[in-house]
Amino acid sequence: MEGQSLSRALGTNDAFSGFSRMSIAMVLTDPNQNDNPIVYVNDAFERTTGYSSAVAVGRNCRFLQGEKTDKRDVDRIRMGIATKREVSVDIVNYRANGTPFFNRLIIAPILDDCGEVVFFFGIQKELTENDRGADNRISGDNLTVVQNLVQRDLALILTSLREPAAADEMSTRRELEALPRRLETLQLVYEEMRLTGGVDGRGKIDIGTLLGRVASAIAHDEGRAGIRFVQTVERAEISLDHATRLAMIVSETLHNAFNHAFNLQDEGRIELRVTNLSGGGVRIMISDDGEGLSADLAWPNEKHAGGRLVRGLLNGLDATLNVVRGAAGTVVLLDVPVNL
């Protein structure tokens, strides 16, 4: 990964010391729509700019510009987008209340397997007077480390939205609505990575702790009365790349369970277990006692972007996936080799 040399030079925790779900603003735009509108902003964007997601989505990012915005910076951004290249600028933007702020912005393309741009990804961080001093290399390099990592992981998620099966407007809208959950999962991975000192991509992450956090966040957001969620997780350390993939797979699986397993039931139970296998490796089990999958329905289903995402994530793992249809509900088993 390109950011690895930077992170080694800066120290494992420096690059992500200011990174959390609430500190670095994230924006996604869709160049395949007219005027390259915003399709997603995170909480940090709303807090920094004062613009809610409802106001920002559907508009071109130029609404953040104002009287003190340097036209040369705007031209650099426009040229980067036109040539489909990464661009970095320090630019004056304006909050919703009209006050200006100095902002470090990195914009990078997200490419599909054919090399075509499917989205532009932007991260931005408000700069203080110290950041704007003579020696602001650390701030800039740290943001680049974040950008390289997020750009790689976003490509896993976003390219699935442009597959032919997801080409109709309704399907694409549903998948875009799922972006906050998927990006939240990525950011939980990055936070866990910062805590364990694995920013350079070579460290290990406790997959039990990470999956427990991911599951708790989904249960909090998507749980409902009558549906009980329990989890039992054991400690198991694996590489960052595989931790990211497993976190995303668990996120998609739990989302399906909470939203589809109990359509005709008022009560039910969902369980997550992460256990170390006696012969080596880790087993991840997600089970429910709901309606269960129909006999003619495959999972993951590649007709949907979520299914294609899970398949793509599995392709990067030397893991075994089994889906068991029980008398009541479904059990998803994922066995992961110990050398991950």
C-alpha positions as CSV (number, residue, x, y, z in Angstrom):
1,M,0.0,0.0,0.0
2,E,1.3,3.4,-1.0
3,G,0.6,4.9,2.5
4,Q,2.7,2.3,4.3
5,S,6.1,4.2,3.8
6,L,4.5,7.4,5.1
7,S,3.0,5.7,8.2
8,R,6.3,4.1,9.1
9,A,8.0,7.4,8.9
10,L,5.4,9.2,11.0
11,G,4.9,6.5,13.6
12,T,2.1,4.0,13.9
13,N,-0.4,6.2,15.8
14,D,0.4,9.7,14.4
15,A,-1.5,9.3,11.2
16,F,-4.7,8.3,12.8
17,S,-4.4,10.3,16.1
18,G,-7.0,12.8,14.8
19,F,-9.1,10.3,12.9
20,S,-12.4,9.1,14.2
21,R,-16.0,8.9,12.9
22,M,-16.4,12.5,13.9
23,S,-13.2,14.3,13.0
24,I,-12.4,13.9,9.3
25,A,-15.1,14.8,6.8
26,M,-15.9,12.3,4.0
27,V,-17.7,13.1,0.8
28,L,-18.7,10.9,-2.2
29,T,-19.7,12.3,-5.5
30,D,-21.1,10.6,-8.6
31,P,-19.5,11.8,-11.9
32,N,-21.8,9.6,-13.9
33,Q,-24.7,11.9,-12.9
34,N,-25.2,15.4,-14.3
35,D,-22.9,18.0,-12.5
36,N,-21.2,15.4,-10.3
37,P,-23.5,15.7,-7.3
38,I,-22.8,14.6,-3.7
39,V,-24.3,11.2,-2.9
40,Y,-22.9,10.8,0.6
41,V,-21.5,12.9,3.5
42,N,-20.6,11.7,6.9
43,D,-21.3,13.2,10.4
44,A,-18.0,15.0,10.4
45,F,-18.9,16.9,7.2
46,E,-22.2,18.0,8.8
47,R,-20.4,19.2,12.0
48,T,-17.6,21.0,10.1
49,T,-19.7,22.8,7.5
50,G,-23.1,23.1,9.3
51,Y,-24.8,21.6,6.3
52,S,-27.0,18.5,6.9
53,S,-26.8,15.5,4.7
54,A,-30.3,16.3,3.4
55,V,-29.1,19.7,2.2
56,A,-25.8,18.6,0.8
57,V,-26.8,15.4,-1.1
58,G,-27.7,16.1,-4.7
59,R,-25.7,19.3,-5.0
60,N,-22.2,19.9,-6.5
61,C,-19.6,20.7,-3.9
62,R,-19.2,24.2,-5.2
63,F,-21.8,25.5,-2.8
64,L,-19.0,25.4,-0.2
65,Q,-17.1,28.1,-2.1
66,G,-17.4,31.8,-1.4
67,E,-15.8,35.3,-1.8
68,K,-12.4,34.4,-0.3
69,T,-12.1,31.1,-2.1
70,D,-9.1,31.3,-4.4
71,K,-10.1,30.6,-8.1
72,R,-6.7,28.9,-8.6
73,D,-7.6,26.3,-6.0
74,V,-11.0,25.8,-7.7
75,D,-9.3,25.4,-11.1
76,R,-7.0,22.7,-9.7
77,I,-9.9,20.8,-8.3
78,R,-11.8,21.1,-11.6
79,M,-8.7,19.9,-13.6
80,G,-8.2,16.9,-11.3
81,I,-11.8,15.8,-11.8
82,A,-11.7,16.4,-15.5
83,T,-8.5,14.3,-15.9
84,K,-9.7,11.7,-13.3
85,R,-6.6,12.2,-11.1
86,E,-6.0,12.7,-7.4
87,V,-5.7,16.3,-6.3
88,S,-4.9,18.0,-3.0
89,V,-5.5,21.6,-2.1
90,D,-5.7,23.9,0.9
91,I,-8.8,25.9,0.2
92,V,-11.1,28.4,1.9
93,N,-14.6,27.0,2.2
94,Y,-17.7,28.5,3.9
95,R,-20.0,27.1,6.6
96,A,-23.8,27.2,6.4
97,N,-23.7,30.3,8.7
98,G,-21.5,32.1,6.2
99,T,-18.2,32.0,8.1
100,P,-15.1,31.0,6.2
101,F,-12.7,28.2,7.3
102,F,-9.4,26.9,5.9
103,N,-9.7,23.3,4.7
104,R,-7.2,20.7,3.5
105,L,-9.0,18.7,0.8
106,I,-7.9,15.5,-1.0
107,I,-10.0,14.3,-3.9
108,A,-9.4,10.9,-5.5
109,P,-11.2,8.7,-8.0
110,I,-12.6,5.3,-7.2
111,L,-12.1,3.0,-10.2
112,D,-13.9,-0.1,-11.2
113,D,-12.2,-3.3,-12.5
114,C,-12.1,-1.7,-16.0
115,G,-10.4,1.4,-14.8
116,E,-13.5,3.6,-15.2
117,V,-14.3,6.2,-12.5
118,V,-17.4,5.2,-10.6
119,F,-17.2,7.8,-7.8
120,F,-14.9,10.6,-6.5
121,F,-14.0,10.3,-2.9
122,G,-13.1,13.4,-0.9
123,I,-11.7,13.8,2.6
124,Q,-11.3,17.2,4.3
125,K,-9.9,18.4,7.5
126,E,-10.2,21.9,8.9
127,L,-6.8,23.5,9.4
128,T,-5.8,25.5,12.5
129,E,-3.2,28.2,12.5
130,N,-0.6,25.6,13.6
131,D,-1.5,23.4,10.7
132,R,-1.0,26.3,8.3
133,G,2.5,27.1,9.7
134,A,5.8,26.7,7.9
135,D,6.0,23.0,8.9
136,N,2.7,21.4,8.1
137,R,4.1,18.2,6.5
138,I,2.7,16.0,9.3
139,S,-0.9,17.1,8.9
140,G,-0.7,16.7,5.2
141,D,1.0,13.4,5.2
142,N,-1.3,12.0,7.8
143,L,-4.3,12.9,5.8
144,T,-2.7,11.2,2.8
145,V,-2.2,8.0,4.8
146,V,-5.9,8.0,5.6
147,Q,-6.8,8.8,2.0
148,N,-4.8,5.9,0.6
149,L,-6.3,3.4,3.0
150,V,-9.9,4.6,2.7
151,Q,-9.6,4.8,-1.1
152,R,-8.6,1.2,-1.3
153,D,-11.3,-0.1,1.0
154,L,-14.0,2.1,-0.6
155,A,-13.3,0.5,-4.0
156,L,-14.3,-2.8,-2.6
157,I,-17.7,-1.4,-1.7
158,L,-18.5,1.1,-4.4
159,T,-17.7,-0.8,-7.5
160,S,-20.5,-3.2,-6.8
161,L,-23.0,-0.4,-7.2
162,R,-22.1,0.0,-10.9
163,E,-22.6,-3.7,-11.9
164,P,-25.3,-4.2,-14.5
165,A,-27.7,-5.9,-12.0
166,A,-27.8,-2.7,-10.0
167,A,-28.2,-0.3,-12.9
168,D,-31.9,0.6,-12.3
169,E,-32.5,3.7,-10.3
170,M,-34.4,2.2,-7.4
171,S,-31.7,-0.5,-6.7
172,T,-28.9,2.1,-6.9
173,R,-30.8,4.4,-4.5
174,R,-31.2,1.5,-2.0
175,E,-27.6,0.7,-2.1
176,L,-26.6,4.3,-1.7
177,E,-28.8,4.5,1.4
178,A,-26.7,1.6,2.8
179,L,-23.4,3.6,2.4
180,P,-23.5,5.1,5.9
181,R,-23.6,1.6,7.5
182,R,-20.8,0.3,5.3
183,L,-18.6,3.4,5.9
184,E,-19.3,3.2,9.6
185,T,-17.9,-0.4,9.5
186,L,-14.8,0.8,7.8
187,Q,-14.3,3.6,10.3
188,L,-14.6,1.1,13.2
189,V,-11.8,-0.9,11.6
190,Y,-9.6,2.2,11.4
191,E,-10.3,3.1,15.0
192,E,-9.4,-0.4,16.1
193,M,-6.3,-0.2,14.0
194,R,-5.2,3.1,15.6
195,L,-5.7,1.6,19.1
196,T,-3.6,-1.4,18.3
197,G,-0.9,0.5,16.4
198,G,-1.4,-1.3,13.1
199,V,-1.6,1.8,10.8
200,D,1.2,0.6,8.5
201,G,-1.0,-2.4,7.5
202,R,1.5,-4.9,9.0
203,G,0.1,-5.1,12.5
204,K,-2.6,-7.4,13.8
205,I,-6.1,-6.6,14.9
206,D,-8.2,-8.5,17.5
207,I,-11.0,-9.7,15.2
208,G,-13.2,-10.6,18.2
209,T,-13.2,-7.1,19.6
210,L,-13.7,-5.5,16.2
211,L,-16.6,-7.8,15.2
212,G,-18.2,-7.2,18.6
213,R,-18.1,-3.4,18.0
214,V,-19.5,-3.8,14.5
215,A,-22.3,-6.1,15.7
216,S,-23.2,-3.8,18.6
217,A,-23.5,-0.8,16.3
218,I,-25.7,-2.7,13.8
219,A,-27.9,-4.1,16.6
220,H,-28.3,-0.6,18.1
221,D,-29.2,1.0,14.7
222,E,-31.4,-1.8,13.2
223,G,-32.7,-3.8,16.2
224,R,-36.4,-3.7,17.2
225,A,-38.6,-4.7,20.0
226,G,-38.9,-8.5,20.3
227,I,-35.7,-9.3,18.5
228,R,-32.9,-10.3,21.0
229,F,-29.3,-10.1,20.0
230,V,-26.5,-11.9,21.8
231,Q,-22.8,-12.2,21.1
232,T,-19.9,-14.3,22.4
233,V,-16.5,-13.4,21.0
234,E,-13.0,-14.8,21.7
235,R,-9.7,-13.0,21.1
236,A,-8.0,-13.7,17.7
237,E,-5.5,-11.5,16.0
238,I,-5.4,-11.2,12.2
239,S,-4.0,-8.9,9.6
240,L,-5.6,-5.5,8.8
241,D,-6.7,-6.4,5.3
242,H,-8.5,-9.6,6.4
243,A,-10.0,-7.9,9.4
244,T,-11.5,-5.3,7.1
245,R,-13.0,-7.9,4.8
246,L,-14.4,-10.0,7.7
247,A,-15.9,-6.9,9.3
248,M,-17.7,-6.0,6.1
249,I,-19.0,-9.6,5.6
250,V,-20.3,-9.7,9.2
251,S,-21.9,-6.3,8.7
252,E,-23.7,-7.4,5.6
253,T,-24.8,-10.7,7.2
254,L,-26.2,-9.1,10.3
255,H,-27.9,-6.4,8.3
256,N,-29.7,-9.2,6.3
257,A,-30.7,-11.0,9.5
258,F,-32.1,-7.9,11.2
259,N,-34.0,-6.8,8.2
260,H,-35.2,-10.0,6.5
261,A,-35.2,-12.9,9.0
262,F,-38.3,-11.8,10.9
263,N,-40.7,-10.3,8.4
264,L,-43.6,-12.5,9.7
265,Q,-42.5,-12.8,13.3
266,D,-42.7,-10.4,16.3
267,E,-40.0,-12.2,18.3
268,G,-36.7,-13.8,17.5
269,R,-33.1,-14.2,18.4
270,I,-29.9,-13.3,16.5
271,E,-26.5,-14.5,17.7
272,L,-22.9,-13.8,16.8
273,R,-20.1,-16.1,17.9
274,V,-16.4,-15.8,17.2
275,T,-14.4,-18.8,18.5
276,N,-10.9,-20.1,18.1
277,L,-10.8,-23.6,16.4
278,S,-8.9,-26.3,18.2
279,G,-7.1,-27.2,15.0
280,G,-6.2,-23.5,14.3
281,G,-8.1,-20.7,12.8
282,V,-11.2,-18.8,13.7
283,R,-14.9,-19.6,13.2
284,I,-17.5,-16.8,12.8
285,M,-21.1,-17.9,13.2
286,I,-24.1,-15.7,12.7
287,S,-27.5,-17.4,13.4
288,D,-31.1,-16.5,13.7
289,D,-34.3,-18.4,14.5
290,G,-36.4,-16.6,11.9
291,E,-38.2,-17.6,8.7
292,G,-35.1,-19.0,7.1
293,L,-34.0,-18.9,3.5
294,S,-36.2,-20.4,0.9
295,A,-34.9,-23.6,-0.8
296,D,-34.5,-21.8,-4.2
297,L,-32.6,-18.8,-2.8
298,A,-28.8,-18.7,-2.8
299,W,-26.8,-16.5,-0.4
300,P,-24.9,-14.4,-1.0
301,N,-27.1,-13.4,-3.9
302,E,-25.1,-11.7,-6.6
303,K,-28.3,-10.1,-8.1
304,H,-27.9,-7.6,-5.3
305,A,-25.0,-5.3,-4.6
306,G,-24.7,-6.6,-1.0
307,G,-24.3,-10.1,-2.3
308,R,-21.7,-9.1,-4.9
309,L,-19.9,-7.2,-2.2
310,V,-19.7,-10.3,0.0
311,R,-18.5,-12.5,-2.9
312,G,-15.8,-10.0,-3.7
313,L,-14.7,-9.8,-0.1
314,L,-14.6,-13.6,0.1
315,N,-12.3,-13.7,-3.0
316,G,-9.6,-12.1,-0.9
317,L,-9.8,-14.6,1.9
318,D,-8.7,-18.2,2.0
319,A,-11.9,-18.9,4.0
320,T,-14.8,-21.3,3.8
321,L,-18.4,-20.1,3.9
322,N,-21.3,-22.4,4.6
323,V,-25.0,-21.4,4.8
324,V,-27.2,-23.9,6.7
325,R,-31.0,-23.8,6.4
326,G,-32.4,-25.1,9.7
327,A,-35.9,-26.0,10.8
328,A,-36.1,-22.5,12.1
329,G,-33.9,-19.8,10.7
330,T,-30.5,-19.7,9.1
331,V,-26.9,-20.3,10.2
332,V,-24.0,-18.7,8.4
333,L,-20.6,-20.2,9.2
334,L,-17.3,-18.7,8.1
335,D,-14.0,-20.6,8.9
336,V,-10.9,-18.4,8.6
337,P,-7.4,-19.9,8.5
338,V,-5.1,-19.2,11.4
339,N,-2.3,-17.7,9.2
340,L,-4.5,-14.6,8.5
